[in-house]
């Protein structure tokens, strides 16, 4: 099937609750057209031109606002930005006309070897200059503004000199990117490293936040140390819902995504999570009225 690349109008992402759309649920979405405000997909899954996957996503985005969320650009890496990756992403943006395009504040490759993980940066002035410059370069080559997401972490670099929340805020200021605030990642890292999650939220400028992510996590004992792991395999915990409510008081209503990537449940479970996020968003809309 051929995707109609002539339809290039972008539908803005509303300040409502959306769902991360994964392959097992796409046919159900196309067949039933559920009441969901918007969907987000992983960019790299749609780099190949043509084919069934591209045609299905094209059909989805004709009825729903769509966001592209990348995991492999390695904006914090030391290798040159991958020109082929950027070309593929630029083509996907032109083809699917997403309302938002996002990536992660991390590195995923070194020496041209990919690690299939979102690895944190050392929070230093040198790293700040490096990643900010690469985001500027990526945005210029893509001709698109990126939202940059904070990642969860399980270890810290001993030579970091800048708190993560200040680092993220300064990256946005220097590069002109927006922020994708992952509230679950803030909570996971806060518990793992012993900082105040609300202090993190307080430091993020509301006007820079273009999207919020919510997901589930699990606790694991690793060599005698209890860590929270950002697994995307469970419902959002009550502690994260509480932090989300706190974040909305600071940012106002923002497009909010339910992420669930492993141990994928029935679609109705995701709809229920999105409905809960929608109730928090509605409360903030009412409070702001």
C-alpha positions, 0 to 999 in steps of 0.5 A: 500500500502507498502512503499519501505523502501529499497530506502534510497538514499537522494536527496539533496535540491537544492538552488531553490524554493520549496513548502510546500506540504499539503494533499489537493494538493498531488493527483494533484502533483502525477497526473500532476508532476508540475515543482517544485524544491522540497517539504517539509512536516510536519514530524508528518503527516507521523509518522504512518507506511504504509497506503495511506498517506505514499505511496503517499509521497513515490511516491512524493519523487521518483520524487522530493527532499523532506524535513521533517519539525517538529513541535512537538519535543519541543526542548526548553521544560522542559519535557524529550525529547519524546522517542516515538516522536524521534523513529517515526521521525527516522523511517520517516527519514529512510523511506523517505530519506529527504534531510533536517530535521528541527525543531523549536527553541521553546517549545510546551509542559509542564507536558506532556500537548501539547499546539499545538503552537510554544512558544518562549523561554526566551533568557537567558544563562540557556535556551541557555545551556538547548536547545543546549544540547537537540538539541545535544541529539536529533541529536545523537538519530536521527543520523541526523543533524537538521536545527533549525528555529526561531519562530515568537513571540508576547510577550517577557520575561522580564528576557531575557538577550540575543538578539534573533539573538545572541541566535540562532547563539550561539545555532547553534555554541554549538550544531552543528545544522544548521539554518532554517532562517524564514524571515517572522518570523524575520519580524513579530517579528521585527515589534511586538517588535521594533527591526531592522530585518536587524540587525537580518539577519546580525547576522546569519552566512551564512554558518549555514543557510541550508534553508529559509522559506517565508510565509504570515502574518496578522495584528490583533488588540489585546486589543488595540495593533496591532500585526502581526500574522504569519498566513501562510494564505496569500501571502508573503508581499512586505516587507518580499520579500524585507527582503528576498532579503537582506537576500540572499545578506548575505547568498547567494542562499539557498533552499527557501520554500513557506509555506501556511498552512491555507486558502489553495489556489489552487496549482497554487497560491503556484507555483506563489509564488515559481516562485517569490522566484525563480526570487530572487534566480536567481538574486543572482546566477547571481550576484555571477557569 
